[in-house]
Amino acid sequence: MDTDIQPALGEVAREARERLGLTQTQVANKVGLVPGVYGRIERGDMMPSVPTLHRICLVLGISSDALLGLDPSRVVARVDESPSEEKLPPELRRVLHQLRAWPAKRLKMLSRVLTLIASETED
């Protein structure tokens, strides 16, 4: 685990809590934690579980990306989104542009061809 995440998460949580004018005890109670445990999270001594992280985000009104220090430009917002095409090589962007206009039957055929080519080149 990246050891820089815990202190950064704690610092962001503390700043969000202070901005709301809440004490550690108040946040801990709302999240469902013992105040000492929440204090350890803010000090960067402990990483919360995912369900606890979710509750902290809700109580503090902060996104998990902000709490985890994720740069929005480096991640997609949803699972069904694709990464930014501008980062792809120009050749791949041209191919993707063409494929978007293809019917499902033709895409399925291309998938089979690519699978065959990949299996032949692995040997």
Secondary structure, 3 states (H helix, E strand, C coil): CCCCHHHHHHHHHHHHHHHHCCCHHHHHHHHCCCHHHHHHHHHCCCCCCHHHHHHHHHHHCCCHHHHHCCCHHHCCCCCCCCCCHHHCCHHHHHHHHHHCCCCHHHHHHHHHHHHHHHHHHHC
